[in-house]
Amino acid sequence: MYRVVKCLITISMLVFFTGCSTTDLSYKNNQLILQIDGKHLQVDSRFINNRMNNFGTLFIDQQLLQLSEGNMVVYEKARTDDMNEFYYSTIDTIKIVFDARYVRVVYFNSSFYIMQVILADGRPLNVIVEQLEDQSLNMVYGMTNKQINNLLSQLDTQERIPVNQQVITLRHQQSAILSRWTTYKVNIMQLVGPKRDLMGF
């Protein structure tokens, strides 16, 4: 009986650790860092400027970067305070934040997404999102299809985006930030709300 219990515990631990994957999307030392299941991808970039927003329960840091190809991208970090968390799924959160018609997931692995967000005017925007837990969300948007396809090839996936597709590229600093975080969305639509474990859910 002891051996059976020990065996079951060992199997459970193996399943647990196998099911866990490490993802990260960050900006450090002039490089965008993408980490997915042991793969470390780096994209050279130069910091231009940043803007911060404070909604009381949610804090947004938006950093404008320029890639080596010349186009710009926006790296955004969204963090709740200790008492709150995101209420919607990652895809629904992105759809609300960008006022999107719909979202098409190109690549998904654990908490890491590469997606095309179709904005209200019908234009597609390439967005990379990482949401490992309910109190933080990191994303990068503005890459070209060629740049996205280069990342996809490094991730050993057959998925690709048509290179000739017309997507949004960010060329001007004044109009680069396309996400729309608002007090109405955060508080009335409840993008963020009290942690459910504190409410007994």
Secondary structure in CASP SS format (residue, H / E / C, confidence):
PFRMAT SS
TARGET T0000
AUTHOR 0000-0000-0000
METHOD secondary structure of the structure
MODEL  1
M C 1.00
Y H 1.00
R H 1.00
V H 1.00
V H 1.00
K H 1.00
C H 1.00
L H 1.00
I H 1.00
T H 1.00
I H 1.00
S H 1.00
M H 1.00
L H 1.00
V H 1.00
F H 1.00
F H 1.00
T H 1.00
G H 1.00
C C 1.00
S C 1.00
T C 1.00
T E 1.00
D E 1.00
L E 1.00
S E 1.00
Y E 1.00
K E 1.00
N C 1.00
N C 1.00
Q E 1.00
L E 1.00
I E 1.00
L E 1.00
Q E 1.00
I E 1.00
D C 1.00
G C 1.00
K E 1.00
H E 1.00
L E 1.00
Q E 1.00
V E 1.00
D E 1.00
S E 1.00
R E 1.00
F E 1.00
I E 1.00
N E 1.00
N E 1.00
R E 1.00
M E 1.00
N E 1.00
N E 1.00
F C 1.00
G C 1.00
T C 1.00
L E 1.00
F E 1.00
I E 1.00
D E 1.00
Q E 1.00
Q E 1.00
L E 1.00
L E 1.00
Q E 1.00
L E 1.00
S C 1.00
E C 1.00
G C 1.00
N C 1.00
M E 1.00
V E 1.00
V E 1.00
Y E 1.00
E E 1.00
K E 1.00
A E 1.00
R E 1.00
T E 1.00
D C 1.00
D C 1.00
M C 1.00
N E 1.00
E E 1.00
F E 1.00
Y C 1.00
Y C 1.00
S C 1.00
T H 1.00
I H 1.00
D H 1.00
T H 1.00
I H 1.00
K H 1.00
I H 1.00
V H 1.00
F C 1.00
D C 1.00
A C 1.00
R C 1.00
Y E 1.00
V E 1.00
R E 1.00
V E 1.00
V E 1.00
Y E 1.00
F E 1.00
N E 1.00
S C 1.00
S C 1.00
F E 1.00
Y E 1.00
I E 1.00
M E 1.00
Q E 1.00
V E 1.00
I E 1.00
L C 1.00
A C 1.00
D C 1.00
G C 1.00
R C 1.00
P E 1.00
L E 1.00
N E 1.00
V E 1.00
I E 1.00
V E 1.00
E E 1.00
Q C 1.00
L C 1.00
E C 1.00
D C 1.00
Q C 1.00
S E 1.00
L E 1.00
N E 1.00
M E 1.00
V E 1.00
Y E 1.00
G C 1.00
M C 1.00
T C 1.00
N H 1.00
K H 1.00
Q H 1.00
I H 1.00
N H 1.00
N H 1.00
L H 1.00
L H 1.00
S H 1.00
Q H 1.00
L C 1.00
D C 1.00
T C 1.00
Q C 1.00
E C 1.00
R C 1.00
I C 1.00
P C 1.00
V C 1.00
N C 1.00
Q C 1.00
Q C 1.00
V C 1.00
I C 1.00
T C 1.00
L E 1.00
R C 1.00
H C 1.00
Q H 1.00
Q H 1.00
S H 1.00
A C 1.00
I C 1.00
L C 1.00
S C 1.00
R C 1.00
W C 1.00
T C 1.00
T H 1.00
Y H 1.00
K H 1.00
V H 1.00
N H 1.00
I H 1.00
M C 1.00
Q C 1.00
L C 1.00
V E 1.00
G E 1.00
P E 1.00
K C 1.00
R C 1.00
D C 1.00
L C 1.00
M C 1.00
G C 1.00
F C 1.00
END
